[in-house]
């Protein structure tokens, strides 16, 4: 409905980006010492590539995975955030997230897979070309944005880790470092840190699931989840976990942060669904940002945030009132 019909993978590169840009694709720049003490794969760490904050990234545009709705301005995308590790106010992440250092960065991979280890971020990214996907983001709080993300399909990164047949779910975890994250040292915080999320394996492997390293053509601002975060456009925003440091493949369904905090309000699936209201407010409409008191910009919420064609089959036969 909102997504253009032609899938991105059906386009030739010359359709979507000038050849000079494509050939000259740059990845994160060379030159850092990676902090990584490989578990069973110690040689995974290389000396390549450190994400440079604010650096322009080269990427291939993916019209097949993009909406042509008006993009939310950069200032709103980067100043109206949820990142409780830096406070609960919408402006707190932009104010305080730069207290977190994102270089160097490594991701622990563990559980039911053939390639566990501690991966320097640049090693995870190196084999892949960046794509730009313009997705809608619908927060469970009933506001939404349209954001041009830069990143890599989640499936491509997970395949690198070679999950085995016992891997039914994948679990993600955010950095836990109260020294750098003032929200984690706040005595008012009710969250049991670190922030945790999870997906069923087939959801994770869906073509829409995306690991973003940037937005608006540049590396990710800290407040949006630098240096690497999940983007799952058919689910409420809280599933799109930021600043990921751990990925685990497992047989059992992981428990997730918001589900643990208020299970009657936030479920594991968290698919955008106007037919299932939040116990304290309606999910039938959303405020598309920017919005103000005089022009709240309410629009109708669409099931699966308009991505039903790509994901509805994942939930066939499931009662989505029960599995919210
Ligand atoms: N990830 C972590 N680690 N901590 C958070 O508080 N908030 C979630 C999600 N990811 C959150 C998080 C929520 S509620 C939303 S709506 C999105 O991030 C917001 O992403 P944005 O700030 O980039 O728009």
Boltz pocket constraint, residues with backbone or C-beta under 6 A from the ligand:
constraints:
  - pocket:
      binder: B
      contacts: [[A, 77], [A, 80], [A, 81], [A, 82], [A, 83], [A, 84], [A, 85], [A, 137], [A, 138], [A, 139], [A, 140], [A, 174], [A, 195], [A, 223], [A, 224], [A, 225], [A, 236], [A, 237], [A, 238], [A, 239], [A, 240], [A, 241], [A, 242], [A, 243]]
      max_distance: 6.0
